[in-house]
Amino acid sequence: MTLVGVTDNPILPGSSGLPGYDKDYNGGKDILILKLDNIGQNIVYSSFFGGSGDESKVADFEFGNQAYFWDDKLKIDFLDSKIYLIGRTNSSDIPIVNSIDNIAGQGFAFVLDASLGSSNLEFASYFKYSGGGITSFKDGKFAIIAENIDGSYDNMISPNAIESEVKVIHLCLYFLYSIVQIH
């Protein structure tokens, strides 16, 4: 069983020596990844992911003079030992690997191979905006849906994207990636 959430606790759960990608609390709110044994009683993998700010599921914005706040959930998918996640960030220093955009923005996504034998960050990227989703495919590819309000990612739209020409407030893009092809 794999558990993924957000924490501001600097103490990584589990005993020392457990496998994990990032053992150091990075500040603010980090993503916390835990794997439990087959009976769900012991932690067998423990890791943080994040930068010095907040990697969070909480979003707020202002419209006119009114402040709004909502729970913008982390979008997560699992396949074998890999974790696929997209969320919000205000960190300017998250780890970046095979990125689409390396300029800090409101959103981020990552693919982490959270194997018990090794832990490898295969993909991590910023996105200008925080909306979107992520999903994995059995062939090792994954798809990211990302907002493209200002057209910054027009050159990256998959030829198979649905309604890629629609100009609405929250236009989303479809990126299809194979990590093997990125390397």
Stockholm file with secondary structure:
# STOCKHOLM 1.0

chainA/1-183         MTLVGVTDNPILPGSSGLPGYDKDYNGGKDILILKLDNIGQNIVYSSFFGGSGDESKVADFEFGNQAYFWDDKLKIDFLDSKIYLIGRTNSSDIPIVNSIDNIAGQGFAFVLDASLGSSNLEFASYFKYSGGGITSFKDGKFAIIAENIDGSYDNMISPNAIESEVKVIHLCLYFLYSIVQIH
#=GR chainA/1-183 SS CEEEEEECCSSCSSCTTCCCSCCSCCSSSEEEEEEECTTSCSEEEEEEECCSSCEESEEEEEETTEEEEEECCCEEEEETTEEEEEEEECCSCCCCBSCSCCSCCSEEEEEEEECSSCEEEEEEEEESSCCEEEEECTTSEEEEEEECTTSTTGGGCCTTCTTTTCCCTTCEEEEEEEHHHHC
#=GC SS_cons         CEEEEEECCSSCSSCTTCCCSCCSCCSSSEEEEEEECTTSCSEEEEEEECCSSCEESEEEEEETTEEEEEECCCEEEEETTEEEEEEEECCSCCCCBSCSCCSCCSEEEEEEEECSSCEEEEEEEEESSCCEEEEECTTSEEEEEEECTTSTTGGGCCTTCTTTTCCCTTCEEEEEEEHHHHC
//
